[in-house]
Amino acid sequence: MRYMLLIYGDESAWFNLPEAELKKGYQAYMDNTEELIKSGCMRAGSELKPATTATTVRVRDGKPSFADGPFAETKEQLGGYYLIECDSLDDALAWAAKCPGATHGSVEVRPVAADPA
């Protein structure tokens, strides 16, 4: 089963860390990514650019509208993700608990819908 681990955190706190702390934080993610790769669970993953670079698209009455930024004001922003494949939700939750983002933000675990083929 495939699962998305959606990593949420406070962008302003992350990007305002002292350089040494930021490097330590990135190294924790690199270590976590390496562990996922070695386990065979890793399918994809990436850090995302800040929420300020997002564009939200809505279509109403057939007309698209575009707004700068995320669709909602929140204290935590989606900062990255892992796409993993493992045997059970319990396994996915265990990987989410190992994610560095879980220590300062949250990690949402969501099953990926089966391909419609």
Number of C-alpha atoms within 10 A of each C-alpha: 13 20 23 21 23 19 24 20 21 16 18 12 10 14 11 10 12 10 10 8 12 14 12 12 15 12 13 15 17 13 13 16 18 12 15 19 14 10 10 11 20 18 14 13 15 11 12 13 12 16 16 11 10 14 14 12 12 12 9 7 5 7 7 9 11 10 11 12 14 17 13 8 8 10 11 16 20 22 19 18 19 24 19 22 20 16 10 13 15 10 14 23 17 11 20 21 14 16 21 20 20 15 11 12 16 21 26 15 19 15 16 13 9 8 5 4 3
